[in-house]
Amino acid sequence: IQELLRVMRTIDDRIVHELNTTIPTASFVGKVDPGQTCKELYESLMDAHSNRERIIKNCISQTSAVVKTLKEEREKAHEDAALLKQLRKEQTKLKLMQSELNVEEVVNDRSWKVLS
């Protein structure tokens, strides 16, 4: 999932470049509609942000359900080391996904500040 998010964050990583190529120079002013181009960039950024947030929240939801199930199983089988190991793995994955939400907020804020 982290690799997918890294690829999906390319638009945010390249926002300055996108703006520089979106705003036409004096010689291209008549050939390109900067308002339309900026609107398209804005919409692309909005879509990217909402898609990433949806994916992260979906992963959190699924992992939370797995953690809950494993905790219930763990209460029934106290001595199962493999079950405990799986529970710890899923809890770590859940914490990672929750931290990705924080990263997403920082990335989004940075992009909007550049775009403003």
N, C-alpha and C positions, 0 to 999 in steps of 0.2 A: 504493500500500500504506500510506503514511503517513496518508492521509486515512481509510482503513478502520480503522487502528489507533486513530486519534484518536476516531472514533465508538465503537469497541469499548471504549475506556477511560472512557466516560461514567460507568459504574457506579462506577469508582474515584474519578473526579472528584467525584461526588456522594455519597460514602460517609457523610459527616457528616449530610447532609440525609436520606439513607435511614435512618440510625440514629435521627435525631430523629423521623421519621414512623413508624418501626417500634415504638418504645417508647411505649406508650399513656400518656396522662395519667390522673390519678386518676379522672376521670369516664368514661373508656373502658376501664378495666381489665377489667370484666366482659364487654365486647363483643369484645375482641381477645385472642387467645392470643399473648403476647409471645414465648414460647419457640418456638412454631411459626413466627412471623413472622421471628424472628432466624435460625432454622434455614434458612428459605427464602432469606434474604439471604445467609447464609454459602454455601449451595449455588450461588446465582447468581454470587457472587464467585468461587468455585472454578471453575465452568464458564467464566466469562469469562477467567480467568487461563490455564486450560489451553488454551482455544481460541486465544487470542492467541499463546501460546508455540508451539503446533503450527503456526499459520500462518507465524510468523516463521521457525521452523526449516525449514519446507517451502520457503520462499523462499530461505533460505540454501543449502539443498541444491541446488535448481534452478540458482541463480546460480553456485554453485561448479562444477557440471557444465559450464555454459556457459563459465566462465572456463578450466577445464581444456581443453576442446575448442579454444577460441580460442588458448590457449598452444601447443597441439600444432600447430595450423595456422600459427601465427606462426613456429615453428621451421622449418617447411618453406618459408615465403615471407617471408624476412627484410625485403624491401623494400616490402611491402604496407602503405601508410600507412593505408588505410581499415580494414584488419584491426587494426592497432595502436590506432587510435582506438576501435574497437568493444571491444577488449580492455580498454582503460583505462576506458571507460564501465561495462563489466560489473564490473570490479574496484572501482570507486567504489560501484556499487550493492551489491556484496557487503559492503563496509566499512560502508555505511549500515545494512544489515540486521543486521550483527553488533552495531552500536552500539544498534540497537533492542532487542536482547536485554538489554543493560545498562539501558536505559531501562525495560524491562518489569520487571526485577528491582527497580528503585527504586520504581516505581509500586505493585507488589505489596507490597513491604515497608511502604510508607506506609499502604496500605489495611489491612493486617493489624494494624499498630500502632494505628490508629484503632478497629478492631473489637475489639481485645483489652481 
